[in-house]
Amino acid sequence: MSLWKVAWRSIAQRALSSALTAFSMGLGIALVVAVLVIHGVVHQSFERGSQGYDLIVGAKGGQLQLVLNTVFYLGQPIENIPYDFYEEFIVGRFEPAVEAAVPVCMGHAYKGAPVVATVPEMFEKLTYLDGREYAFAEGSNFEQHNFYAAVAGATAARKIGLKLGGTFQPGVVAPDGHADHEDVPFEVVGILEPTGTPNDNVLFINMEGFFRCPAHAMEASSAKQLLEGGNHRDETHEHDADDHHHDHIHKEVTAILVCTRADRPQLAMSLREVINEGQVAQAVQPTRVIADFFQNVVGNLQLLLLMLAVLVVVVAGIGIMVSIYNSMSDRRHEIAVMRALGAGRTTVMAIILMESILLSLGGGLLGVVLGHGLIAALSPTIVEQTGVMVSALHFQWVELVLIPGLIVLATLVGYLPAAAAYRTDVAKSLTAAQ
């Protein structure tokens, strides 16, 4: 009979105690797996969410705040920049270095979903997830002249219950999180295929229609009167808001998503410097900002969680040691008989170490199954709340380290009871059993 079978039978004789010990190890490994997989998936989703364009141009302020608000729709916008500045990317001084420039206006919401005003090029010229093009599950993209048309992200449409032809009225998000100043209704003309990016949770509306909304026109009029120092009310402004030739001085954008020209790299490299040297706006590289954010903030948090998870595994390993060591007093006669039948001290010691390894690996396998099962169970909730797609089949390469790591841990914690078995006095144990 092989030593592994002997070790397995010894574990089976203490089935309840062994099962509980392995289960405690499994819980620790499940925590490690959950931390590794969720962090890896979230990191990947953040990086992919910031792809599809090279620069984000927005008002002067914090770079991280600009990226989180523009890409992930978190927090409030810094400030707005003039619409005229956006036109510099289309027909102005920045045009030679630009492949595509898409403006966005934020700060509005509908039933908890962010509402972003933009242009049709958002889904025609931009991509996501390493060059994938946007596709529509239903309907199609809105057209420039269809002022009050909208496109719904897959998750937003499902959560709110929007269908093709359905309407919604976006409102300005107040500091307390509520949406006020409800505007004219926008009609859903298209619903996007799921992308696995934050855009799944967003309602996109035609920017030209957004500029013609009464609430927006009222805000622009009030701001203009304040700057002019006047207290009078512009009686004709409501008519101007509906005029096709709406004055650009009343137009502002929150940010501009810029794709630079790959065939003119020198111009593209200097574009960010030129914008940042000016007084109007700043240009940031979203992928670099997200990488720094994860390295300096999220990475430290993940390391802390991972250390706590590893500590749980170590405690479970100590539990294995205590379980086997406490059983040694009941197994002295068994060990003495094995020795009397010709088993050497090293053989007995090896059997005890094998028991520790089997318990650790059994608990580790259970932990991997529990960890990925937990991720599968929480996946719908995570997608619903964050838009991050998580699957039970998401594995991280670092998980492969768990197997040799558990073997080393099992050898270390099994050494003490194995040494006790090694020192067992055969004569005394056989005499005490009589």
C-alpha positions in Angstrom: 0.0 0.0 0.0 1.4 3.4 -0.9 2.1 6.0 1.7 -0.5 8.4 0.2 -3.2 5.8 0.7 -2.1 5.3 4.3 -2.3 9.1 4.8 -5.7 9.2 3.2 -7.1 6.4 5.4 -5.8 8.2 8.4 -7.7 11.3 7.4 -10.8 9.3 6.7 -10.7 7.9 10.2 -11.2 11.4 11.5 -13.6 12.5 8.8 -15.5 15.3 10.7 -12.4 16.9 12.1 -10.6 16.6 8.8 -13.5 18.1 6.9 -13.8 21.1 9.2 -10.1 21.7 9.0 -10.1 21.5 5.2 -13.2 23.8 5.1 -11.4 26.5 7.1 -8.6 26.3 4.6 -11.1 26.5 1.8 -12.6 29.7 3.1 -9.2 31.4 3.2 -8.4 30.3 -0.3 -11.8 31.4 -1.5 -11.1 34.9 -0.1 -7.7 35.0 -1.9 -9.3 33.9 -5.2 -12.1 36.5 -4.9 -9.6 39.3 -4.2 -7.4 38.3 -7.1 -10.1 37.8 -9.7 -12.2 40.8 -8.8 -9.2 43.1 -8.7 -8.0 41.7 -12.0 -11.3 42.1 -13.8 -12.0 45.6 -12.4 -8.5 46.7 -13.4 -9.0 45.3 -16.9 -12.4 47.0 -17.1 -11.0 50.3 -16.0 -8.2 50.1 -18.5 -10.6 49.1 -21.3 -13.1 51.8 -20.4 -10.4 54.4 -20.9 -9.6 53.1 -24.4 -11.1 54.2 -27.7 -9.5 57.7 -27.7 -6.1 59.1 -26.9 -6.9 62.3 -25.0 -9.6 63.8 -22.8 -9.8 67.6 -23.0 -11.7 69.4 -20.2 -11.5 72.3 -17.9 -8.5 73.0 -15.7 -8.5 71.0 -12.5 -7.7 67.5 -11.2 -6.8 65.0 -13.9 -8.2 62.1 -12.0 -11.5 63.9 -11.5 -11.8 64.7 -15.2 -11.1 61.0 -16.2 -13.4 59.5 -13.6 -16.2 61.8 -14.5 -15.8 61.6 -18.3 -15.0 57.9 -18.7 -16.7 56.3 -15.7 -19.4 59.0 -15.0 -18.4 59.2 -11.3 -18.6 62.5 -9.4 -19.4 65.9 -10.7 -17.8 67.6 -13.7 -15.1 70.1 -13.0 -16.3 73.0 -15.1 -17.3 73.5 -18.7 -15.2 74.7 -21.6 -16.5 77.0 -24.5 -18.0 75.3 -27.5 -15.7 77.5 -29.6 -12.8 75.6 -28.2 -14.3 72.4 -29.3 -14.5 73.8 -32.9 -10.8 74.3 -32.9 -10.5 70.5 -33.1 -12.8 70.3 -36.1 -12.0 73.3 -38.3 -9.4 75.2 -36.3 -5.8 75.1 -35.3 -5.9 71.6 -33.7 -7.5 69.9 -36.7 -4.2 68.7 -38.4 -3.4 66.5 -35.4 -6.9 65.2 -34.9 -8.5 62.1 -36.3 -11.8 62.5 -34.5 -13.1 64.8 -31.7 -16.3 64.0 -29.9 -17.8 66.5 -27.4 -19.8 65.4 -24.3 -22.0 67.4 -21.9 -22.7 65.8 -18.5 -24.3 66.6 -15.2 -27.8 65.3 -16.1 -29.5 62.1 -15.1 -32.8 60.1 -15.4 -33.8 57.6 -12.8 -30.3 57.2 -11.6 -28.8 56.7 -15.0 -26.3 59.3 -16.2 -27.5 61.3 -19.3 -24.7 62.4 -21.6 -25.3 64.8 -24.5 -23.0 64.1 -27.5 -23.0 63.8 -31.3 -23.6 60.8 -33.6 -19.8 60.4 -34.1 -19.7 59.0 -30.6 -20.8 55.6 -32.0 -19.5 56.1 -35.5 -15.8 57.1 -35.0 -15.0 55.9 -31.5 -14.4 52.3 -30.5 -14.1 50.4 -27.2 -12.3 47.3 -25.9 -9.2 47.4 -28.2 -10.9 48.6 -31.3 -14.4 47.1 -31.2 -17.0 49.1 -32.9 -20.4 50.0 -31.3 -23.3 47.9 -32.4 -27.0 48.3 -31.9 -29.2 45.5 -30.4 -32.2 47.4 -31.5 -32.7 50.5 -33.7 -29.8 52.7 -34.8 -27.8 55.7 -34.0 -29.5 59.1 -33.8 -29.0 61.6 -36.6 -27.7 65.2 -36.2 -30.9 66.8 -37.4 -33.1 64.6 -35.1 -32.6 67.0 -32.2 -34.6 65.0 -29.5 -33.4 61.5 -30.2 -31.5 59.3 -27.8 -29.5 56.1 -27.6 -29.7 53.9 -24.5 -26.9 51.7 -23.1 -27.9 48.0 -22.7 -28.0 48.0 -18.8 -29.6 51.4 -18.5 -32.4 50.4 -20.9 -33.0 47.2 -19.0 -33.0 48.7 -15.6 -35.3 51.6 -16.5 -37.5 49.7 -18.8 -36.9 51.8 -21.9 -37.9 50.4 -25.3 -37.5 51.7 -28.9 -39.9 54.7 -29.2 -40.0 55.2 -25.5 -39.3 58.7 -24.1 -37.6 60.1 -21.0 -37.0 63.6 -19.6 -33.4 64.2 -18.3 -32.9 66.5 -15.4 -30.0 68.5 -14.0 -28.3 66.7 -11.2 -28.3 68.8 -8.1 -25.6 68.7 -5.4 -27.8 66.4 -3.3 -27.9 63.9 -6.1 -31.5 64.6 -7.2 -32.3 65.6 -10.8 -34.2 68.9 -11.2 -35.3 71.0 -14.1 -36.9 68.3 -16.2 -36.7 69.2 -19.9 -38.4 68.2 -23.1 -38.7 64.4 -23.7 -36.1 62.5 -25.8 -37.1 59.5 -27.8 -35.1 56.3 -27.8 -34.1 55.5 -31.4 -31.4 52.9 -30.6 -30.3 50.5 -27.8 -26.7 49.5 -27.8 -25.3 45.9 -27.6 -23.7 45.2 -24.2 -20.1 46.5 -24.2 -18.8 45.7 -20.7 -17.9 49.3 -20.3 -19.5 52.1 -18.2 -21.4 53.2 -21.3 -23.8 50.3 -20.7 -25.3 52.4 -17.8 -25.7 55.6 -19.8 -28.4 57.3 -21.8 -27.0 59.3 -24.7 -28.9 62.3 -26.1 -28.4 64.5 -29.2 -26.3 67.5 -28.1 -28.1 69.8 -30.4 -31.4 68.9 -28.8 -29.8 69.3 -25.4 -28.8 72.9 -26.2 -32.4 73.6 -27.2 -33.9 72.3 -23.9 -35.7 75.1 -21.9 -33.7 74.3 -18.7 -30.4 74.6 -20.5 -31.5 77.8 -22.2 -32.6 79.2 -18.9 -29.2 78.4 -17.3 -27.3 79.9 -20.2 -29.4 83.1 -20.1 -29.0 83.5 -16.3 -25.2 83.0 -16.6 -25.0 85.6 -19.4 -27.0 88.1 -17.4 -24.8 87.5 -14.4 -21.6 88.1 -16.4 -23.1 91.2 -17.9 -24.1 92.5 -14.5 -27.7 92.9 -15.4 -30.8 91.9 -13.5 -33.2 92.1 -16.4 -34.7 89.1 -18.0 -34.1 88.4 -21.6 -37.7 88.1 -22.9 -36.6 86.7 -26.3 -34.3 84.1 -25.0 -36.8 81.3 -25.1 -37.3 82.0 -28.8 -33.5 82.0 -29.3 -33.2 78.7 -27.6 -35.4 77.1 -30.3 -33.7 78.9 -33.1 -31.7 76.7 -35.4 -28.9 79.3 -35.4 -28.4 79.2 -31.6 -25.6 81.5 -30.6 -22.4 79.6 -29.8 -21.6 81.9 -26.8 -24.4 80.0 -25.0 -22.9 76.6 -25.8 -20.4 74.8 -23.6 -19.2 71.3 -23.4 -17.9 69.3 -20.4 -15.2 67.5 -22.2 -13.9 66.5 -25.6 -12.8 62.9 -26.5 -9.9 63.2 -29.0 -8.4 60.5 -31.3 -5.1 61.8 -32.6 -3.8 61.0 -36.1 -1.5 58.0 -36.2 0.1 59.1 -39.4 1.3 62.4 -37.8 2.7 61.3 -34.5 4.8 64.5 -33.9 1.7 66.7 -34.1 -0.2 64.3 -31.9 2.5 64.3 -29.2 2.7 68.1 -29.2 -1.1 68.6 -29.1 -1.4 67.8 -25.3 1.5 70.2 -24.5 -0.1 73.0 -26.5 -3.5 72.6 -24.8 -2.0 72.4 -21.3 0.1 75.5 -21.9 -3.1 77.5 -22.7 -5.5 79.0 -20.2 -8.7 77.4 -21.4 -8.4 73.6 -20.9 -6.2 70.7 -20.0 -5.6 67.5 -22.0 -4.9 64.2 -20.2 -4.2 60.7 -21.3 -6.9 58.6 -19.7 -4.9 55.3 -19.8 -2.0 56.8 -18.0 -4.2 58.4 -15.3 -6.0 55.1 -14.7 -2.7 53.2 -14.5 -1.4 55.7 -11.9 -4.6 55.6 -10.0 -4.5 51.8 -9.7 -0.8 51.7 -8.9 -1.0 54.4 -6.2 -4.4 53.9 -4.7 -6.3 50.7 -5.7 -3.0 48.7 -5.8 -2.3 49.5 -2.2 -5.9 48.6 -1.2 -5.6 45.3 -3.1 -2.3 44.5 -1.4 -3.9 45.1 2.0 -6.9 42.9 1.2 -4.5 40.2 -0.2 -2.4 40.3 3.0 -5.5 39.8 5.1 -6.6 36.9 2.9 -3.2 35.3 3.1 -3.3 35.8 6.9 -6.6 33.8 7.0 -4.9 31.0 5.0 -2.0 30.9 7.4 -4.4 30.7 10.4 -6.2 27.9 8.6 -2.8 26.2 8.1 -2.1 26.5 11.8 -5.5 24.9 12.4 -4.3 21.9 10.3 -1.2 21.7 12.5 -3.2 21.8 15.7 -5.7 19.2 14.4 -3.0 16.7 13.5 -0.9 17.4 16.6 -3.9 16.9 18.9 -4.6 13.6 17.2 -1.1 12.3 17.9 -1.9 11.2 21.5 -4.7 8.9 20.1 -2.4 7.6 17.3 0.7 6.7 19.3 -0.3 3.0 19.4 -1.0 3.1 15.7 2.4 4.6 15.0 4.1 2.1 17.3 2.5 -0.8 15.5 3.6 0.6 12.1 7.1 0.9 13.5 7.0 -2.6 14.9 6.0 -3.9 11.5 9.1 -2.4 10.0 8.2 1.2 9.1 11.1 3.6 9.7 10.9 6.9 11.5 11.2 8.8 8.2 8.3 6.8 6.8 6.1 7.7 9.7 7.1 11.3 9.4 6.4 11.3 5.7 2.9 9.9 6.3 2.1 12.8 8.7 3.4 15.4 6.2 1.3 13.8 3.5 -1.8 14.1 5.6 -1.1 17.8 6.1 -0.5 18.2 2.3 -3.7 16.4 1.4 -5.8 18.5 3.9 -4.2 21.7 2.5 -4.7 20.8 -1.2 -8.2 19.5 -0.5 -9.1 22.7 1.2 -7.4 24.7 -1.5 -9.4 23.0 -4.3 -12.6 23.6 -2.3 -11.6 27.2 -1.9 -11.0 27.7 -5.6 -14.4 26.3 -6.4 -16.0 28.4 -3.6 -14.2 31.6 -4.8 -15.2 31.3 -8.4 -18.7 30.1 -7.4 -19.1 33.2 -5.2 -18.0 35.4 -8.2 -20.6 33.7 -10.4 -23.3 34.2 -7.8 -22.4 37.9 -7.4 -21.8 38.5 -11.2 -25.4 39.7 -12.0 -25.3 42.2 -9.1 -21.9 43.5 -10.0 -22.9 44.0 -13.7 -26.2 45.6 -12.6 -24.5 48.1 -10.2 -21.2 48.8 -11.9 -21.4 47.6 -15.5 -18.3 45.5 -14.9 -18.8 42.0 -16.5 -17.4 39.3 -14.1 -17.5 35.6 -14.9 -16.7 32.5 -12.9 -14.3 31.5 -15.6 -12.1 34.5 -15.1 -8.8 33.1 -13.8 -5.7 35.0 -12.9 -2.3 33.5 -13.6 -1.2 34.2 -10.0 -3.8 31.6 -8.9 -1.3 29.0 -10.1 1.0 30.0 -7.3 -1.6 28.8 -4.8 -0.7 25.1 -5.4 3.0 25.2 -4.6 2.3 27.8 -1.9 -0.1 25.4 -0.2 2.4 22.5 -0.4 5.0 24.7 1.3 2.6 25.8 3.9 1.4 22.3 4.6 5.0 21.1 4.9 5.8 23.8 7.4 2.7 23.4 9.6 3.0 19.6 9.3 6.5 19.5 10.5 5.7 19.8 14.3 3.3 16.8 14.4 5.5 14.9 12.0 8.5 15.5 14.4 6.3 14.2 17.3 5.5 11.1 15.3 9.2 10.7 14.5 10.1 10.8 18.2 7.4 8.2 19.3 8.8 5.6 21.7 7.6 2.3 20.3 8.1 0.3 23.5 6.3 2.7 25.7 3.4 3.1 23.3 2.9 -0.6 22.9 3.2 -1.2 26.7 0.7 1.6 27.4 -1.8 0.1 25.1 -1.8 -3.2 26.9 
